[in-house]
Amino acid sequence: MLYEYLGFNVRFYRRLRRLSQRELGARITPPLPQPTVSRTELGYRPADDHVVDALAGALGVHRDQLLRRPRVIRPHQPVVVRPPHGGYLRCR
C-alpha cells in the first residue's frame, strides 16, 4: 500500500519540527482539525493526495519523504564494563 508509512513519517517530521498536531493542522489551507491530524498519524484515516501534498508543504519536506519506508534506527546496546576496583558499570 502506498500510504502505509504516511502516519509514522508525519509524526516523525512533526516532532522533528517541534509542532503540535494543532499547529500542524493550522499550517494547512484549509486548516485540518487536530483529531484529523491525529487519525492520519495513527493510520485510522486514509489521506487524499491533496492532503499528503499539504502536509508535506506544511512540514517542509517532499511528499515522497512522507510516503517512503522509514529507516529504523536501533538504539545502541548497553555495554557492561568491569572497572579495576571491582563491581560493574553500565555504559551507553
N, CA, C and O of each residue as an XYZ file, in Angstrom:
368
protein
N       0.846     -1.188      0.000
C       0.000      0.000      0.000
C       0.886      1.244      0.000
O       1.878      1.312      0.725
N       0.520      2.211     -0.808
C       1.341      3.404     -0.988
C       1.407      4.265      0.267
O       2.439      4.876      0.542
N       0.330      4.319      1.024
C       0.269      5.214      2.188
C       0.559      4.490      3.504
O       0.211      4.981      4.578
N       1.183      3.348      3.417
C       1.434      2.517      4.590
C       2.252      3.233      5.666
O       2.002      3.039      6.856
N       3.220      4.054      5.267
C       4.129      4.683      6.214
C       3.822      6.157      6.450
O       4.567      6.837      7.156
N       2.748      6.654      5.878
C       2.424      8.073      5.956
C       2.313      8.554      7.408
O       2.936      9.550      7.777
N       1.541      7.866      8.218
C       1.314      8.298      9.593
C       2.593      8.384     10.405
O       2.820      9.358     11.121
N       3.434      7.353     10.289
C       4.696      7.345     11.028
C       5.562      8.529     10.624
O       6.129      9.213     11.475
N       5.660      8.766      9.309
C       6.516      9.843      8.819
C       5.965     11.221      9.161
O       6.735     12.129      9.475
N       4.648     11.394      9.106
C       4.057     12.682      9.501
C       4.397     12.964     10.955
O       4.815     14.070     11.297
N       4.221     11.969     11.805
C       4.541     12.155     13.227
C       6.026     12.453     13.421
O       6.381     13.334     14.204
N       6.898     11.727     12.717
C       8.342     11.933     12.833
C       8.724     13.366     12.474
O       9.406     14.036     13.249
N       8.291     13.841     11.307
C       8.671     15.186     10.873
C       7.979     16.269     11.696
O       8.539     17.347     11.901
N       6.774     15.989     12.165
C       6.094     16.970     13.027
C       6.866     17.141     14.339
O       7.082     18.265     14.792
N       7.272     16.043     14.936
C       8.038     16.127     16.187
C       9.418     16.731     15.953
O       9.930     17.463     16.800
N      10.020     16.423     14.800
C      11.320     16.991     14.456
C      11.228     18.514     14.380
O      12.157     19.217     14.776
N      10.104     19.019     13.869
C       9.890     20.467     13.754
C       9.304     21.073     15.032
O       9.054     22.276     15.104
N       9.091     20.220     16.036
C       8.533     20.643     17.339
C       7.182     21.334     17.185
O       6.940     22.399     17.752
N       6.316     20.707     16.411
C       4.970     21.216     16.207
C       3.972     20.306     16.906
O       4.165     19.093     16.977
N       2.918     20.898     17.415
C       1.819     20.086     17.932
C       0.930     19.695     16.755
O       1.058     20.247     15.662
N       0.039     18.752     16.982
C      -0.889     18.367     15.923
C      -1.774     19.548     15.540
O      -2.094     19.730     14.365
N      -2.163     20.337     16.509
C      -2.991     21.518     16.261
C      -2.240     22.542     15.403
O      -2.808     23.116     14.474
N      -0.952     22.767     15.723
C      -0.145     23.725     14.956
C       0.064     23.246     13.512
O       0.017     24.044     12.577
N       0.292     21.944     13.341
C       0.456     21.406     12.000
C      -0.823     21.584     11.197
O      -0.775     22.015     10.045
N      -1.960     21.257     11.788
C      -3.234     21.416     11.100
C      -3.516     22.850     10.715
O      -4.119     23.105      9.673
N      -3.082     23.804     11.552
C      -3.310     25.221     11.271
C      -2.452     25.731     10.121
O      -2.798     26.733      9.496
N      -1.334     25.058      9.829
C      -0.451     25.485      8.739
C      -0.983     25.103      7.361
O      -0.448     25.534      6.340
N      -2.030     24.298      7.339
C      -2.586     23.804      6.081
C      -3.812     24.633      5.717
O      -4.581     25.039      6.588
N      -3.986     24.882      4.401
C      -5.158     25.621      3.938
C      -6.009     24.688      3.093
O      -5.503     24.144      2.112
N      -7.269     24.478      3.422
C      -7.966     24.880      4.638
C      -7.436     24.083      5.828
O      -6.973     22.954      5.663
N      -7.500     24.662      7.019
C      -6.924     24.011      8.203
C      -7.539     22.636      8.480
O      -8.732     22.413      8.271
N      -6.691     21.726      8.955
C      -7.162     20.410      9.389
C      -7.349     20.443     10.901
O      -6.472     20.936     11.610
N      -8.453     19.941     11.407
C      -8.620     19.877     12.862
C      -7.631     18.890     13.483
O      -7.174     17.959     12.820
N      -7.309     19.097     14.737
C      -6.341     18.249     15.446
C      -6.743     16.779     15.410
O      -5.875     15.934     15.192
N      -8.031     16.424     15.614
C      -8.364     14.988     15.552
C      -8.090     14.354     14.182
O      -7.765     13.169     14.107
N      -8.218     15.120     13.115
C      -7.929     14.591     11.785
C      -6.443     14.318     11.626
O      -6.053     13.302     11.051
N      -5.604     15.230     12.137
C      -4.151     15.012     12.090
C      -3.800     13.779     12.920
O      -2.978     12.961     12.505
N      -4.413     13.648     14.071
C      -4.156     12.500     14.941
C      -4.547     11.192     14.260
O      -3.777     10.232     14.275
N      -5.732     11.148     13.668
C      -6.185      9.920     12.996
C      -5.303      9.589     11.786
O      -5.082      8.419     11.475
N      -4.805     10.623     11.110
C      -3.895     10.391      9.983
C      -2.591      9.781     10.482
O      -2.076      8.842      9.875
N      -2.047     10.306     11.587
C      -0.800      9.769     12.147
C      -0.972      8.327     12.611
O      -0.051      7.519     12.483
N      -2.130      8.005     13.144
C      -2.375      6.659     13.653
C      -2.774      5.683     12.553
O      -2.870      4.480     12.796
N      -3.007      6.191     11.345
C      -3.380      5.334     10.234
C      -4.849      4.996     10.192
O      -5.254      4.124      9.424
N      -5.667      5.662     11.001
C      -7.104      5.395     11.030
C      -7.832      6.075      9.883
O      -8.931      5.666      9.510
N      -7.227      7.104      9.328
C      -7.888      7.892      8.291
C      -7.026      7.884      7.038
O      -5.884      8.343      7.079
N      -7.552      7.368      5.913
C      -6.771      7.439      4.676
C      -6.674      8.888      4.211
O      -7.624      9.656      4.357
N      -5.547      9.252      3.662
C      -5.321     10.635      3.242
C      -5.416     10.739      1.724
O      -4.877      9.906      0.995
N      -6.106     11.769      1.265
C      -6.181     12.053     -0.162
C      -4.857     12.654     -0.615
O      -4.052     13.107      0.198
N      -4.648     12.649     -1.936
C      -3.401     13.184     -2.487
C      -3.188     14.651     -2.118
O      -2.067     15.052     -1.804
N      -4.252     15.454     -2.151
C      -4.069     16.873     -1.830
C      -3.736     17.079     -0.352
O      -3.070     18.053     -0.003
N      -4.194     16.169      0.525
C      -3.851     16.257      1.952
C      -2.386     15.893      2.154
O      -1.691     16.535      2.942
N      -1.910     14.870      1.449
C      -0.493     14.483      1.545
C       0.389     15.635      1.086
O       1.387     15.954      1.732
N       0.018     16.265     -0.036
C       0.792     17.409     -0.537
C       0.771     18.568      0.458
O       1.791     19.225      0.667
N      -0.384     18.822      1.071
C      -0.493     19.914      2.042
C       0.329     19.622      3.294
O       0.987     20.517      3.824
N       0.297     18.374      3.773
C       1.096     18.002      4.943
C       2.589     18.134      4.637
O       3.357     18.633      5.459
N       2.986     17.687      3.458
C       4.403     17.789      3.072
C       4.834     19.250      3.021
O       5.913     19.593      3.504
N       4.006     20.109      2.443
C       4.336     21.533      2.380
C       4.422     22.163      3.756
O       5.316     22.967      4.021
N       3.489     21.800      4.640
C       3.490     22.357      5.994
C       4.699     21.892      6.801
O       5.185     22.611      7.674
N       5.179     20.683      6.504
C       6.334     20.139      7.227
C       7.657     20.484      6.553
O       8.723     20.241      7.118
N       7.595     21.046      5.353
C       8.815     21.430      4.648
C       9.586     20.259      4.080
O      10.814     20.300      3.998
N       8.865     19.198      3.681
C       9.507     18.024      3.092
C       8.824     17.709      1.766
O       7.751     18.237      1.473
N       9.440     16.857      0.976
C       8.845     16.403     -0.274
C       7.830     15.310      0.040
O       7.997     14.565      1.006
N       6.790     15.212     -0.761
C       5.750     14.210     -0.485
C       6.321     12.797     -0.462
O       5.813     11.944      0.266
N       7.371     12.530     -1.247
C       7.982     11.200     -1.251
C       8.572     10.848      0.111
O       8.609      9.678      0.491
N       9.035     11.861      0.846
C       9.586     11.600      2.177
C       8.497     11.147      3.143
O       8.785     10.424      4.096
N       7.265     11.554      2.917
C       6.168     11.112      3.777
C       5.681      9.721      3.404
O       5.087      9.032      4.234
N       5.922      9.300      2.172
C       5.387      8.026      1.706
C       6.407      6.891      1.716
O       6.036      5.727      1.563
N       7.684      7.215      1.895
C       8.701      6.163      1.848
C       8.779      5.410      3.168
O       8.355      5.890      4.219
N       9.331      4.227      3.067
C       9.528      3.395      4.254
C      10.580      4.050      5.137
O      11.673      4.366      4.666
N      10.259      4.261      6.422
C      11.244      4.901      7.293
C      12.394      3.958      7.618
O      12.232      2.740      7.698
N      13.554      4.562      7.801
C      14.704      3.782      8.264
C      14.571      3.619      9.763
O      14.318      4.590     10.475
N      14.737      2.419     10.240
C      14.645      2.157     11.670
C      16.046      2.252     12.251
O      16.955      1.523     11.854
N      16.195      3.149     13.181
C      17.481      3.322     13.847
C      17.380      2.624     15.195
O      16.578      3.004     16.047
N      18.179      1.629     15.371
C      18.135      0.870     16.617
C      19.034      1.537     17.652
O      20.149      1.953     17.338
N      18.551      1.636     18.874
C      19.401      2.216     19.914
C      20.596      1.315     20.192
O      20.540      0.100     20.000
N      21.655      1.927     20.638
C      22.850      1.161     20.967
C      22.562      0.209     22.118
O      21.829      0.532     23.052
N      23.141     -0.939     22.026
C      23.016     -1.890     23.114
C      23.864     -1.410     24.284
O      24.977     -0.926     24.075
N      23.368     -1.532     25.496
C      24.190     -1.127     26.634
C      25.461     -1.983     26.727
O      25.456     -3.175     26.421
N      26.512     -1.352     27.148
C      27.793     -2.037     27.293
C      28.094     -2.138     28.782
O      28.023     -1.149     29.511
N      28.428     -3.330     29.218
C      28.765     -3.538     30.626
C      30.281     -3.684     30.715
O      30.880     -4.535     30.057
N      30.886     -2.839     31.542
C      32.331     -2.911     31.732
C      32.631     -3.176     33.197
O      31.849     -2.827     34.081
N      33.758     -3.789     33.436
C      34.165     -4.070     34.819
C      35.311     -3.136     35.165
O      36.411     -3.268     34.628
N      35.051     -2.185     36.070
C      36.118     -1.261     36.449
C      37.210     -1.982     37.247
O      36.979     -3.069     37.777
N      38.396     -1.376     37.331
C      39.512     -2.033     38.018
C      39.264     -2.291     39.506
O      39.862     -3.201     40.081
N      38.390     -1.500     40.134
C      38.157     -1.664     41.579
C      37.092     -2.695     41.883
O      36.772     -2.910     43.052
N      36.535     -3.337     40.881
C      35.501     -4.349     41.095
C      34.111     -3.767     40.878
O      33.942     -2.553     40.761
N      33.137     -4.634     40.829
C      31.780     -4.186     40.573
C      31.531     -4.046     39.061
O      32.351     -4.465     38.243
N      30.426     -3.471     38.725
C      30.087     -3.316     37.323
C      29.584     -1.900     37.058
O      28.964     -1.278     37.921
N      29.852     -1.411     35.879
C      29.320     -0.135     35.415
C      28.535     -0.402     34.146
O      28.932     -1.219     33.316
N      27.442      0.280     34.007
C      26.661      0.147     32.782
C      26.824      1.439     31.996
O      26.479      2.517     32.479
N      27.341      1.327     30.806
C      27.602      2.497     29.966
C      26.714      2.448     28.735
O      26.295      1.379     28.291
N      26.436      3.623     28.195
C      25.658      3.697     26.943
C      26.537      4.165     25.843
O      26.085      4.298     24.705
